Amino acid sequence: MELTSQRRKACDLCFTKKIKCDMLKPHCSNCLLYKSESQNSVSSRESELEARLALIENQLKEVLEASASQPVKSQQPPVQQPVAGPFSPSQVFETPSPEPQWLSNIVAAAGQSPVLMSGWDTTTPSDWVAQPEPMVLPPLEDVLPLVNIYFTRFNIVMPLFHQGSFMTMLSDWYSHVIHRTRPAWAAINIVLAIAHRACITSEKDFATDGEKSAAYLRNAQTVVNELVTREEDLVGLQVLLGMSLLFLGTKNPKPASVLLGTTIRLAHRMGLHDQDRSNGLPEHEAVQRARIFWVAYYLDKDVSLNQKMPSFQVDADIDLPLPDLDPADNVSIMYSTDSTIKFNYFRSRTALSHIQGKIYDLLYSTRSKKASPEDRVQRREQLNHMLEQWRLQIPEQFQMANVASSMSPTNAVHMVNMYSTYMLCLVHAHGIYTFDMDETCWFKEMRQSMTACDANGTISESCKGKIPAGWENCVVQSRAFIQLFTDAPFTECGFWISASARFATVMMVLTQMFIEPMHPHLTLDRELTRKAVAVFDQMVPRTTDKEIRWLHEIVSALFRQAMAATQDTVEAFERQAREQAQAQAAADYFVALGNQMGNSQLADDFHFMSWS
């Protein structure tokens, strides 16, 4: 304590602002500059700890007294300790297995009992702005594996943190008490939360990962009030963006739009959108500033198009080049499984965000709705050309049809997220489908026609005449996307991020069954949509979101109708295939027999008759 007192001779103002104090009396130079009284109130650590302990004891006493005075309701039996013996599946969740003590401390510090991220309703501001709590982190040996997962599986394509700077901050946190600041604590919690969400685990591990991720996110939320005005470094922006990413991976992403608005304004105040503001900075810091801005940019455009709201960032105010195509640190570069082909995910995703902004501006903004029908047709053609050019710039090994066979499972999950955005851009650009309960789109008319389709399962010719331009391409891309997300590893956050794209593509493939019931991909489409609907049936009951449930009802009804309408066609295809296979087998047999007997004419005659 003596050494601490000797070091702590700076006045309160200089100590708070972390500036050098000349310790002049009666007022130092900085106090005169900021017109502040020069005070030096060194607080005792022992007294501070004693006061905090007394506060905790008083709160615990109040809780115990309140529990003792509250009458027990007769209809609610007391909770009993689990005993050995038979149990139902529901008891598995009521009596979870023992967990590490540090996780219990984190959950307790977060101010809530362990809950699943998927079951966490984030509909009110109180759910995403929490009260300050004591800073608790697990042991370093438990943190390092999660940090490694974050930087190798997530940050490599979403460069939110600079790995060297973050590892220095992490080391300082565990090595020096003086470096344990609340923003640093929040940043570490965000990385741990994303690491749990980035893990590709079996279904039985979803509950555990969701519980841990929710606890870490809740910790970071307690520091929001300090982060929204933090301009001395990038930590505030990084934590706010990390929180937005986590909210976008839940069943209710609405809080993300509020956080993104605050984040974009903070980025503007720090000048991240202006390249001149980064002149004179170290190269790695300037690069990181640009990367953080582009992360905020594409999240902003994503939310804007999905929620049909204006974006916070105007493209005319950006003076930054796109992310480097071949960065020196190899961040955002994906490789094929044989390491022969590489692909810059972050740059491609940023370019797609620019197209997202164009789609909103040209088709869904308030001014664009007043455009003439002819003008809107031209705009759709322009947007479709931009999307096709974007897709063709992606190497063949990274196209939707080849992702599952040419990429690692972790990268495949990221590609599902990127292509889900591409599919939404396609359907929005063509006006085929909107994530809108009012159904103010072409699909409303098509669904009504399918409901009244004839016994053969085909829709009316008048409705076929209203099929939008580019429908065939949308169906082809939808089929490839369904194949991609059914083959790629399943993650819960990935499902919620791409939910609207999954519903849209399944709707289009099912609709194609009515438009062209004899198309050659019918059997494949039936199998793909069956897999997709099975996932919907599993995930949708976990949410109370009206739009998701409404879409699920539509898709389920459309799926049942499509399966019934195409059953006879599939049976006819299968019967024809069996007959052809039997005829071919018989022909092959007689050809072989004729060759053995030296009578090729017999084999030729049978072959001709079987196919005539």
VMD Tcl script that draws the C-alpha trace (Angstrom):
set ca {
  {0.00 0.00 0.00}
  {2.92 2.29 0.66}
  {4.18 1.93 -2.89}
  {0.69 2.54 -4.21}
  {0.42 5.75 -2.22}
  {3.78 6.94 -3.54}
  {2.73 6.32 -7.13}
  {-0.69 7.88 -6.72}
  {0.20 11.57 -6.38}
  {-1.58 12.79 -9.51}
  {-4.72 14.84 -8.97}
  {-8.13 13.29 -9.56}
  {-8.57 14.95 -12.97}
  {-5.23 13.74 -14.36}
  {-5.76 10.28 -12.89}
  {-9.22 9.96 -14.46}
  {-8.13 11.24 -17.89}
  {-4.84 9.28 -17.70}
  {-2.70 12.31 -18.49}
  {0.59 13.34 -16.94}
  {0.21 15.57 -13.88}
  {2.89 18.18 -13.05}
  {1.60 18.17 -9.41}
  {1.90 21.94 -9.04}
  {0.21 23.52 -6.04}
  {-2.46 24.67 -5.46}
  {-3.61 23.76 -9.00}
  {-1.79 21.72 -11.63}
  {-1.62 22.92 -15.23}
  {-4.29 20.49 -16.44}
  {-6.73 21.58 -13.72}
  {-6.26 25.18 -14.81}
  {-6.77 24.16 -18.45}
  {-9.98 22.23 -17.74}
  {-11.13 24.75 -15.07}
  {-11.36 22.07 -12.42}
  {-10.54 22.05 -8.74}
  {-7.32 20.24 -7.95}
  {-8.14 17.38 -5.60}
  {-6.29 14.25 -4.57}
  {-8.63 11.78 -2.91}
  {-6.76 8.45 -2.71}
  {-9.29 5.81 -1.76}
  {-8.30 2.90 0.41}
  {-8.68 -0.49 -1.26}
  {-9.49 -2.17 2.03}
  {-12.29 0.24 2.82}
  {-13.68 -0.09 -0.70}
  {-13.76 -3.88 -0.44}
  {-15.34 -3.71 3.00}
  {-18.04 -1.37 1.73}
  {-18.76 -3.64 -1.22}
  {-18.90 -6.69 1.05}
  {-21.29 -4.92 3.41}
  {-23.53 -4.02 0.47}
  {-23.62 -7.65 -0.72}
  {-24.41 -8.86 2.81}
  {-27.28 -6.39 3.11}
  {-28.70 -7.42 -0.25}
  {-28.44 -11.10 0.66}
  {-30.14 -10.44 3.99}
  {-33.02 -8.65 2.25}
  {-33.48 -11.52 -0.20}
  {-33.52 -14.11 2.59}
  {-36.00 -12.10 4.64}
  {-38.26 -11.62 1.62}
  {-38.13 -15.34 0.84}
  {-38.94 -16.28 4.43}
  {-41.91 -13.91 4.62}
  {-43.43 -14.96 1.27}
  {-46.16 -17.64 1.65}
  {-45.78 -20.83 -0.36}
  {-48.58 -21.32 -2.89}
  {-50.37 -24.63 -2.59}
  {-50.47 -25.24 -6.33}
  {-46.67 -24.96 -6.62}
  {-44.91 -27.88 -4.93}
  {-41.48 -27.20 -3.44}
  {-38.46 -27.98 -5.58}
  {-36.89 -31.26 -4.53}
  {-33.38 -32.47 -4.99}
  {-33.03 -35.00 -7.81}
  {-32.86 -38.61 -6.75}
  {-31.60 -41.64 -8.57}
  {-34.14 -43.47 -10.65}
  {-36.12 -43.22 -13.88}
  {-36.59 -39.76 -15.35}
  {-38.43 -38.12 -18.21}
  {-36.66 -36.15 -20.98}
  {-37.89 -32.88 -19.49}
  {-36.00 -33.59 -16.28}
  {-32.74 -33.45 -18.16}
  {-33.21 -29.70 -18.55}
  {-34.65 -29.20 -15.05}
  {-31.62 -30.73 -13.35}
  {-28.55 -29.85 -15.44}
  {-25.25 -31.54 -14.87}
  {-22.67 -29.87 -12.62}
  {-20.81 -27.00 -14.23}
  {-17.49 -25.31 -13.41}
  {-17.60 -22.88 -10.50}
  {-16.32 -20.03 -12.67}
  {-19.33 -20.42 -14.99}
  {-21.68 -20.25 -12.01}
  {-19.92 -17.08 -10.91}
  {-20.26 -15.53 -14.36}
  {-23.95 -16.38 -14.59}
  {-24.51 -15.03 -11.10}
  {-22.62 -11.85 -11.97}
  {-24.76 -11.46 -15.06}
  {-27.76 -11.08 -12.79}
  {-29.82 -13.98 -14.12}
  {-30.15 -17.72 -13.96}
  {-28.73 -19.69 -16.89}
  {-31.00 -19.35 -19.92}
  {-30.70 -20.43 -23.50}
  {-29.90 -17.79 -26.05}
  {-32.62 -19.25 -28.25}
  {-35.19 -18.73 -25.52}
  {-34.10 -15.26 -24.54}
  {-36.66 -12.65 -25.48}
  {-34.99 -9.34 -26.38}
  {-38.02 -7.19 -26.94}
  {-37.42 -4.43 -24.38}
  {-34.44 -2.10 -23.84}
  {-33.97 -3.50 -20.32}
  {-32.99 -6.80 -21.92}
  {-29.98 -5.35 -23.72}
  {-28.86 -2.64 -21.27}
  {-28.11 -4.23 -17.90}
  {-26.96 -2.83 -14.58}
  {-23.23 -2.79 -13.72}
  {-21.99 -5.92 -11.98}
  {-18.63 -7.08 -10.54}
  {-16.12 -8.06 -13.21}
  {-15.67 -11.85 -13.27}
  {-13.79 -13.96 -15.80}
  {-12.89 -17.66 -15.88}
  {-9.29 -18.79 -15.37}
  {-6.86 -18.01 -18.17}
  {-6.38 -21.71 -19.00}
  {-10.11 -21.94 -19.75}
  {-10.18 -18.69 -21.73}
  {-7.28 -19.32 -24.12}
  {-8.89 -22.26 -26.01}
  {-12.03 -20.18 -26.59}
  {-9.98 -17.21 -27.77}
  {-8.19 -19.51 -30.20}
  {-11.56 -20.74 -31.53}
  {-12.68 -17.15 -32.00}
  {-9.62 -16.06 -33.99}
  {-9.34 -19.23 -36.10}
  {-13.02 -19.75 -36.89}
  {-14.71 -16.35 -36.73}
  {-12.32 -13.41 -36.74}
  {-10.47 -14.87 -39.71}
  {-13.45 -13.94 -41.92}
  {-14.98 -11.19 -39.74}
  {-11.93 -9.14 -38.62}
  {-13.50 -7.39 -35.66}
  {-10.39 -7.51 -33.44}
  {-6.68 -7.28 -34.20}
  {-5.30 -10.49 -32.73}
  {-2.04 -9.01 -31.43}
  {-3.75 -6.08 -29.73}
  {-6.40 -8.30 -28.19}
  {-3.88 -10.82 -26.84}
  {-1.93 -7.96 -25.24}
  {-5.12 -6.69 -23.60}
  {-5.96 -10.21 -22.42}
  {-2.48 -10.72 -20.98}
  {-2.59 -7.38 -19.20}
  {-5.97 -8.22 -17.69}
  {-4.69 -11.39 -16.04}
  {-1.24 -9.97 -15.18}
  {-1.95 -6.48 -13.83}
  {-4.92 -5.44 -11.72}
  {-4.53 -1.83 -12.82}
  {-5.40 -2.84 -16.43}
  {-8.71 -4.44 -15.49}
  {-10.99 -1.84 -17.03}
  {-14.65 -2.41 -17.76}
  {-14.29 -1.90 -21.55}
  {-11.52 -4.51 -21.68}
  {-13.66 -6.87 -19.60}
  {-16.58 -6.36 -21.99}
  {-14.36 -7.04 -25.02}
  {-13.14 -10.32 -23.54}
  {-16.71 -11.35 -22.75}
  {-17.79 -10.61 -26.32}
  {-15.00 -12.76 -27.74}
  {-15.93 -15.63 -25.42}
  {-19.62 -15.29 -26.31}
  {-18.92 -15.38 -30.05}
  {-16.53 -18.31 -29.58}
  {-19.32 -20.40 -28.07}
  {-21.66 -19.42 -30.89}
  {-18.98 -20.25 -33.49}
  {-18.53 -23.79 -32.18}
  {-19.94 -26.49 -34.42}
  {-21.44 -28.87 -31.87}
  {-24.01 -31.60 -31.78}
  {-27.62 -30.79 -30.97}
  {-27.23 -31.92 -27.37}
  {-24.59 -29.22 -26.82}
  {-26.78 -26.33 -28.04}
  {-28.15 -25.77 -24.54}
  {-24.71 -25.56 -22.95}
  {-23.24 -23.26 -25.58}
  {-26.34 -21.05 -25.57}
  {-26.22 -20.76 -21.78}
  {-22.58 -19.76 -21.70}
  {-22.89 -17.35 -24.62}
  {-25.90 -15.66 -23.00}
  {-23.99 -15.20 -19.74}
  {-21.00 -13.59 -21.48}
  {-23.23 -11.34 -23.57}
  {-25.13 -10.27 -20.48}
  {-21.84 -9.25 -18.88}
  {-20.91 -7.10 -21.87}
  {-24.32 -5.43 -21.80}
  {-23.58 -3.97 -18.38}
  {-20.91 -1.74 -19.93}
  {-22.98 -0.30 -22.81}
  {-23.41 3.09 -21.14}
  {-19.63 3.53 -20.97}
  {-18.98 2.32 -24.52}
  {-21.33 4.54 -26.52}
  {-19.20 7.61 -25.75}
  {-15.77 5.97 -25.75}
  {-13.69 7.63 -28.46}
  {-10.12 7.21 -27.18}
  {-9.73 3.74 -28.75}
  {-11.58 1.15 -30.84}
  {-12.72 -1.07 -27.97}
  {-16.11 0.60 -27.62}
  {-16.89 0.13 -31.31}
  {-15.67 -3.45 -31.28}
  {-17.82 -4.44 -28.31}
  {-20.94 -2.75 -29.71}
  {-20.46 -4.47 -33.07}
  {-19.89 -7.80 -31.34}
  {-23.13 -7.36 -29.42}
  {-24.95 -6.55 -32.65}
  {-23.59 -9.70 -34.28}
  {-24.77 -11.79 -31.34}
  {-28.25 -10.27 -31.41}
  {-28.51 -10.89 -35.16}
  {-27.93 -14.57 -34.38}
  {-31.03 -14.78 -32.16}
  {-34.71 -15.19 -32.93}
  {-35.32 -11.47 -32.33}
  {-32.63 -9.30 -33.98}
  {-34.40 -5.96 -33.39}
  {-31.98 -4.71 -30.66}
  {-29.19 -4.99 -33.23}
  {-30.65 -2.12 -35.26}
  {-30.60 0.18 -32.22}
  {-27.03 -0.76 -31.34}
  {-25.92 -0.34 -34.95}
  {-27.30 3.18 -35.10}
  {-25.27 4.11 -32.04}
  {-22.21 2.33 -33.41}
  {-22.34 4.08 -36.79}
  {-22.58 7.49 -35.13}
  {-19.65 6.65 -32.87}
  {-17.65 5.56 -35.93}
  {-18.46 8.88 -37.58}
  {-17.24 10.84 -34.56}
  {-14.00 8.87 -34.65}
  {-13.64 9.42 -38.41}
  {-13.46 5.77 -39.42}
  {-15.26 6.52 -42.69}
  {-12.61 9.06 -43.74}
  {-9.23 7.78 -44.90}
  {-7.57 11.12 -44.13}
  {-8.34 10.67 -40.42}
  {-6.12 7.57 -40.39}
  {-3.08 9.27 -41.92}
  {-0.10 9.20 -39.59}
  {-1.32 6.17 -37.64}
  {0.60 2.88 -37.54}
  {-0.31 0.69 -40.49}
  {-1.95 -2.08 -38.46}
  {-4.11 0.46 -36.61}
  {-5.21 2.17 -39.85}
  {-6.07 -1.22 -41.36}
  {-8.04 -2.20 -38.28}
  {-9.97 1.08 -38.31}
  {-11.01 0.42 -41.91}
  {-11.99 -3.17 -41.18}
  {-14.15 -2.18 -38.22}
  {-15.90 0.38 -40.37}
  {-16.66 -2.16 -43.10}
  {-18.03 -4.62 -40.53}
  {-20.36 -1.88 -39.28}
  {-21.22 -0.96 -42.88}
  {-22.33 -4.36 -44.00}
  {-24.28 -5.05 -40.79}
  {-26.03 -1.72 -41.30}
  {-26.99 -2.54 -44.91}
  {-28.08 -6.03 -43.90}
  {-30.48 -4.76 -41.24}
  {-31.68 -1.96 -43.52}
  {-32.85 -4.28 -46.31}
  {-34.25 -6.97 -44.01}
  {-36.27 -4.52 -41.92}
  {-37.08 -2.12 -44.80}
  {-35.59 0.87 -42.98}
  {-33.10 3.49 -44.21}
  {-29.48 2.68 -43.43}
  {-27.46 4.90 -41.12}
  {-24.44 5.07 -43.44}
  {-24.73 7.00 -46.70}
  {-22.36 5.76 -49.40}
  {-21.57 9.30 -50.54}
  {-19.93 9.98 -47.16}
  {-17.44 7.10 -47.44}
  {-13.84 7.85 -48.40}
  {-12.32 4.41 -47.96}
  {-11.23 1.76 -50.46}
  {-12.73 -1.70 -50.24}
  {-10.82 -4.21 -48.08}
  {-7.56 -5.36 -49.66}
  {-7.98 -8.21 -52.12}
  {-4.82 -9.90 -50.84}
  {-4.09 -8.62 -47.29}
  {-0.60 -9.07 -45.88}
  {-1.85 -10.79 -42.71}
  {-4.05 -13.20 -44.71}
  {-7.11 -12.21 -42.69}
  {-10.46 -12.93 -44.42}
  {-8.84 -15.33 -46.90}
  {-10.51 -18.72 -47.36}
  {-8.81 -21.66 -49.05}
  {-10.26 -24.67 -50.79}
  {-9.67 -28.04 -49.14}
  {-6.70 -28.71 -51.43}
  {-5.31 -25.18 -50.73}
  {-5.05 -24.40 -54.45}
  {-7.75 -21.72 -54.66}
  {-8.27 -18.79 -52.30}
  {-11.18 -16.43 -51.82}
  {-11.43 -13.11 -49.95}
  {-14.66 -13.55 -48.01}
  {-14.66 -10.15 -46.28}
  {-14.14 -8.16 -49.47}
  {-16.83 -10.09 -51.33}
  {-19.26 -9.70 -48.43}
  {-18.60 -5.96 -48.31}
  {-19.23 -5.62 -52.06}
  {-22.52 -7.48 -51.63}
  {-23.50 -5.01 -48.90}
  {-23.12 -2.18 -51.40}
  {-25.64 -3.94 -53.65}
  {-27.96 -4.38 -50.66}
  {-27.93 -0.63 -50.19}
  {-28.66 -0.09 -53.87}
  {-31.65 -2.45 -53.73}
  {-33.15 -0.51 -50.85}
  {-32.47 2.88 -52.43}
  {-33.82 1.96 -55.88}
  {-36.80 -0.23 -54.93}
  {-37.84 0.16 -51.30}
  {-37.04 3.72 -50.22}
  {-39.88 6.21 -49.88}
  {-38.86 8.10 -53.03}
  {-38.38 4.95 -55.12}
  {-41.98 3.85 -54.53}
  {-43.11 6.79 -56.69}
  {-41.14 5.61 -59.72}
  {-43.04 4.56 -62.85}
  {-43.45 0.84 -63.67}
  {-41.11 1.19 -66.63}
  {-38.46 2.82 -64.46}
  {-38.77 0.08 -61.84}
  {-38.27 -2.58 -64.52}
  {-35.04 -0.89 -65.60}
  {-33.89 -0.67 -62.00}
  {-34.55 -4.37 -61.44}
  {-32.55 -5.25 -64.56}
  {-29.68 -3.07 -63.36}
  {-29.70 -4.68 -59.91}
  {-29.91 -8.18 -61.36}
  {-26.87 -7.43 -63.54}
  {-24.94 -6.22 -60.47}
  {-25.82 -9.38 -58.54}
  {-24.80 -11.63 -61.42}
  {-21.47 -9.82 -61.80}
  {-20.86 -10.22 -58.07}
  {-21.60 -13.95 -58.22}
  {-19.38 -14.55 -61.26}
  {-16.40 -12.98 -59.47}
  {-16.46 -15.83 -56.93}
  {-14.19 -18.76 -57.89}
  {-15.98 -21.89 -59.12}
  {-14.89 -23.90 -56.07}
  {-16.72 -21.42 -53.83}
  {-19.99 -21.32 -55.77}
  {-23.03 -22.64 -53.89}
  {-23.10 -25.99 -55.65}
  {-19.46 -26.74 -54.74}
  {-19.07 -25.32 -51.23}
  {-19.88 -28.52 -49.33}
  {-17.31 -30.56 -51.28}
  {-14.49 -28.01 -51.54}
  {-14.45 -26.24 -48.16}
  {-14.02 -27.03 -44.48}
  {-17.18 -27.29 -42.32}
  {-16.37 -24.04 -40.50}
  {-15.97 -22.07 -43.72}
  {-19.10 -23.69 -45.13}
  {-21.10 -22.15 -42.26}
  {-19.81 -18.69 -43.18}
  {-20.61 -19.29 -46.85}
  {-24.20 -20.20 -45.92}
  {-24.52 -16.81 -44.22}
  {-23.09 -14.96 -47.22}
  {-25.22 -16.78 -49.77}
  {-28.33 -16.27 -47.65}
  {-27.77 -12.54 -48.11}
  {-27.29 -13.07 -51.84}
  {-30.57 -14.99 -52.09}
  {-32.47 -12.27 -50.24}
  {-30.99 -9.73 -52.62}
  {-32.23 -11.81 -55.56}
  {-35.79 -12.15 -54.34}
  {-35.99 -8.52 -53.24}
  {-34.56 -7.29 -56.53}
  {-37.16 -9.27 -58.50}
  {-40.05 -8.46 -56.16}
  {-40.78 -12.18 -55.80}
  {-40.93 -12.33 -52.05}
  {-40.69 -9.99 -49.09}
  {-40.40 -10.78 -45.41}
  {-43.70 -9.01 -44.84}
  {-46.91 -10.29 -43.26}
  {-48.93 -7.97 -45.51}
  {-47.79 -10.06 -48.51}
  {-47.58 -7.00 -50.76}
  {-45.71 -8.97 -53.39}
  {-46.11 -11.26 -56.38}
  {-46.07 -14.35 -54.18}
  {-49.45 -13.44 -52.69}
  {-51.16 -13.87 -56.06}
  {-49.23 -17.04 -56.78}
  {-50.17 -18.62 -53.45}
  {-53.85 -17.86 -54.01}
  {-53.65 -19.52 -57.41}
  {-51.90 -22.57 -55.95}
  {-54.63 -22.90 -53.34}
  {-57.18 -23.11 -56.15}
  {-55.09 -25.29 -58.47}
  {-56.77 -28.10 -60.35}
  {-56.58 -31.80 -59.63}
  {-53.42 -32.16 -61.71}
  {-51.58 -29.81 -59.35}
  {-50.98 -27.10 -61.94}
  {-51.78 -23.42 -61.60}
  {-53.77 -21.34 -64.03}
  {-52.22 -20.03 -67.23}
  {-53.14 -16.47 -66.27}
  {-51.02 -16.72 -63.13}
  {-48.15 -18.26 -65.09}
  {-48.19 -15.18 -67.28}
  {-47.39 -13.02 -64.24}
  {-44.18 -14.87 -63.37}
  {-41.47 -12.24 -62.80}
  {-38.48 -11.92 -65.08}
  {-35.56 -13.94 -63.86}
  {-37.74 -16.56 -62.17}
  {-35.84 -19.50 -63.67}
  {-32.52 -18.22 -62.36}
  {-34.03 -17.62 -58.91}
  {-35.28 -21.21 -58.79}
  {-31.89 -22.60 -59.85}
  {-30.10 -20.53 -57.21}
  {-32.73 -21.44 -54.59}
  {-32.22 -25.14 -55.26}
  {-28.46 -24.72 -54.87}
  {-28.90 -22.75 -51.64}
  {-31.20 -25.36 -50.08}
  {-28.66 -28.03 -51.01}
  {-25.97 -25.90 -49.38}
  {-27.65 -25.24 -46.05}
  {-28.91 -28.82 -45.71}
  {-25.40 -30.21 -46.33}
  {-23.48 -27.64 -44.24}
  {-23.11 -28.09 -40.46}
  {-26.14 -26.78 -38.59}
  {-25.74 -23.98 -36.04}
  {-28.59 -22.32 -34.21}
  {-27.30 -18.77 -34.68}
  {-26.71 -19.53 -38.36}
  {-30.33 -20.61 -38.70}
  {-31.69 -17.35 -37.28}
  {-29.30 -15.24 -39.36}
  {-30.44 -16.92 -42.58}
  {-34.04 -17.78 -41.59}
  {-35.75 -15.43 -44.03}
  {-33.57 -16.63 -46.93}
  {-34.31 -20.26 -46.06}
  {-38.05 -19.65 -46.06}
  {-37.88 -17.68 -49.31}
  {-35.91 -20.30 -51.22}
  {-38.10 -23.17 -50.04}
  {-41.19 -21.23 -51.11}
  {-39.77 -20.70 -54.61}
  {-38.82 -24.35 -55.09}
  {-42.25 -25.49 -53.89}
  {-43.92 -22.97 -56.20}
  {-41.92 -24.32 -59.14}
  {-43.52 -27.73 -58.53}
  {-46.89 -26.17 -59.39}
  {-45.63 -24.09 -62.29}
  {-43.82 -27.02 -63.95}
  {-44.84 -30.29 -62.25}
  {-42.97 -32.44 -64.81}
  {-39.59 -30.70 -64.51}
  {-36.57 -33.05 -64.29}
  {-35.53 -31.95 -60.79}
  {-38.84 -32.82 -59.14}
  {-37.56 -35.77 -57.11}
  {-34.56 -33.78 -55.88}
  {-36.74 -30.79 -55.00}
  {-39.10 -32.95 -52.97}
  {-36.21 -34.37 -50.97}
  {-34.54 -30.98 -50.40}
  {-37.73 -29.28 -49.25}
  {-38.51 -32.22 -46.95}
  {-35.17 -31.73 -45.18}
  {-35.66 -27.97 -44.93}
  {-39.19 -28.20 -43.54}
  {-38.00 -30.71 -40.94}
  {-35.53 -28.10 -39.66}
  {-38.26 -25.45 -39.63}
  {-40.50 -27.75 -37.59}
  {-37.71 -28.16 -35.07}
  {-36.65 -24.52 -34.71}
  {-39.78 -22.38 -35.15}
  {-41.55 -23.57 -31.95}
  {-38.69 -21.98 -30.01}
  {-39.70 -18.47 -31.03}
  {-42.76 -16.30 -30.44}
  {-42.02 -14.04 -33.40}
  {-45.25 -13.60 -35.38}
  {-43.55 -13.25 -38.77}
  {-41.51 -16.43 -38.35}
  {-44.53 -18.41 -37.21}
  {-46.63 -16.99 -40.06}
  {-44.00 -18.01 -42.61}
  {-43.77 -21.45 -41.07}
  {-47.52 -21.95 -41.43}
  {-47.41 -20.89 -45.09}
  {-44.43 -23.11 -45.91}
  {-45.91 -26.11 -44.09}
  {-49.25 -25.80 -45.89}
  {-47.53 -25.25 -49.24}
  {-45.26 -28.24 -48.64}
  {-48.17 -30.58 -47.88}
  {-50.04 -29.37 -50.94}
  {-46.99 -29.72 -53.20}
  {-46.22 -33.23 -51.95}
  {-49.80 -34.33 -52.60}
  {-50.01 -32.65 -56.00}
  {-46.76 -34.19 -57.27}
  {-47.11 -37.66 -55.76}
  {-48.66 -39.17 -58.90}
  {-45.98 -37.57 -61.06}
  {-43.19 -38.97 -58.90}
  {-44.75 -42.44 -58.95}
  {-44.99 -42.24 -62.73}
  {-41.32 -41.20 -62.92}
  {-40.31 -44.06 -60.65}
  {-42.40 -46.58 -62.59}
  {-40.90 -45.43 -65.87}
  {-37.40 -45.59 -64.40}
  {-37.99 -49.15 -63.17}
  {-39.30 -50.26 -66.55}
  {-36.34 -48.72 -68.32}
  {-33.94 -50.35 -65.88}
  {-35.58 -53.75 -66.35}
  {-35.53 -53.41 -70.12}
  {-31.89 -52.35 -70.06}
  {-30.98 -55.27 -67.81}
  {-32.75 -57.72 -70.10}
  {-31.08 -56.21 -73.15}
  {-27.67 -56.45 -71.52}
  {-28.36 -60.09 -70.63}
  {-29.28 -61.09 -74.17}
  {-26.37 -59.14 -75.61}
  {-24.03 -61.07 -73.36}
  {-25.80 -64.34 -74.19}
  {-25.62 -63.64 -77.90}
  {-21.90 -62.89 -77.67}
  {-21.33 -66.18 -75.89}
  {-23.34 -68.10 -78.51}
  {-21.82 -66.23 -81.40}
  {-25.27 -65.05 -82.47}
  {-25.14 -61.28 -82.25}
  {-28.24 -60.97 -84.43}
  {-30.43 -62.36 -81.62}
  {-29.11 -59.79 -79.18}
  {-29.55 -56.95 -81.66}
  {-33.14 -57.96 -82.38}
  {-34.08 -58.04 -78.72}
  {-32.35 -54.74 -78.04}
  {-34.31 -53.14 -80.89}
  {-37.65 -54.56 -79.70}
  {-37.16 -53.55 -76.08}
  {-36.65 -49.88 -76.98}
  {-39.03 -49.61 -79.93}
}
mol new
graphics top color blue
foreach p $ca { graphics top sphere $p radius 0.5 }
foreach p [lrange $ca 0 end-1] q [lrange $ca 1 end] { graphics top cylinder $p $q radius 0.2 }
display resetview
